[in-house]
Amino acid sequence: MAGRILDESLIYEILSVVEEIPAGKVASYGQLARLIGRDKNARLVGKVLSMADYYGEYPCHRVVNHAGRPAPHFMEQRRLLEQEGVEFENNGCVNMKKYQWNDHE
């Protein structure tokens, strides 16, 4: 079943949306899932991003959870976002009101 859900066209569809996130902005896994028409598949988006290196270079560091929390095992993520001007709150999360990508622009 998983093979049918996670095929290469879906992987590249997700990664093509990730490519659109501008420097200095972030998107949530759920936001990306919504943009590809799979509202309930935020975890699937996370799975694809965890293996994105196999498909090329994508700015996956710009994807955080809905609360702005970076991925727990992606140690470079915070540094990469800070290099783009994204600031973190005291709780370690990105301020989503300030830095969330408006995909309607």
N, C-alpha and C positions, 0 to 999 in steps of 0.2 A: 504493500500500500504506500509506504513512504516513497518508494521510487516513482510512483505516479504523481505524488504531490510535489516532490522536489525534483523537477526536471531542469535541464539547462536553460530552457527559455524562461522559466520562472526565476532562476538564479540571476540571469542577466537582466531581467525586468527590474528586480529589486536593486541590483547594483547600478543600473542606469539612473534610477531615482536618487540613489546615494550620491552619484556624481553631480547631481544638480544642486545639492546643498552648498551654499556659498561659504567661503571662508569666514569665520567669525560668527557663524550661526550653527545651531544644532537642530536635529529632528528626533522625535521619539520612534521607537520600534513600532508602536501602534499607528503613528502618523504615516510611516512608510507603508504599513500593511493596508491602511485605508486608501492610500494613493494608488496602490496596485489592485484595488477592488477586493481585498481579502481582509476585511475589518477585524476578524477574529483571529488573525494569524500573526500577531506580534512576535510570538516565540519562534515561529518559522523564519521570520525576518532575522531574528537574533542568530539562529542556526546558520543561515546563509552568510551573515556577516562574519561569523566565527571562522569561516573557511574561505573568505574572499581573497586571501593571498594566492590561492590556487588559480584565480581567474584574472589576476592583474593587480594594478595598484588603484585602490579606491579610497576616498576619504572616510573610511568607516569610523574614524575617531570622532566624527561629527554626529554620531548617533548615541543617544543616551536613553534611559528609561523615562517614563511619563513624568517622574518627579525631578528629572534632571540629574539623576545619579549615573556616574560613569560605570562601565562594565567592570565587575570585580577582578577579573583576571587580565585586564588590558592595562598594564602598568604605565605605559607611555601616553595613554589617552589624555590625562589631565595636562601634561606638559605640552602636548600637541595643540590642544584647545587654547591653552594660555598663550602660546606663541601666536595664535590668530586673534588674540585680544579678548577671548571669552574669560570672564571672571567667575570664580566659584564663591559660593556662600560659605559661612562658617561651618555649616553641616556637610560640606564636601560636594554639594550639588550645584549645578548650573541654574541660574535664575531663568526659568523657562519663559516668564513674561517678557524678559529683556532680550534673550538670545534665541528663542525658538524661531526657526525658519518659517516664514509665511509663504507656503507653497502656492498661494493664489496670486502672487505678484507677477 
